[in-house]
């Protein structure tokens, strides 16, 4: 699991309390997407699963989705 931005520390604490330690915290989506892809070793799907709004980085969900799509299109290049 790759966490990023404002909510990352909150989710990290919840994951730690549940015993799940296989996560990484990133600065932003631009860092998170290639890292998630690399960790998947190209054999898994990388899914953007927002658990909250990203108003600290994006104007709305469409902007976030467009950024994710653009970052994914650059994978493997």
Secondary structure, DSSP 8 states (H G I E B T S, - for coil): -EEESTTHHHHHHHHHHHT----EEESSHHHHHHHHHHHHTTSS------SS--TTT-SSHHHHHHHHHHHHHTTT-
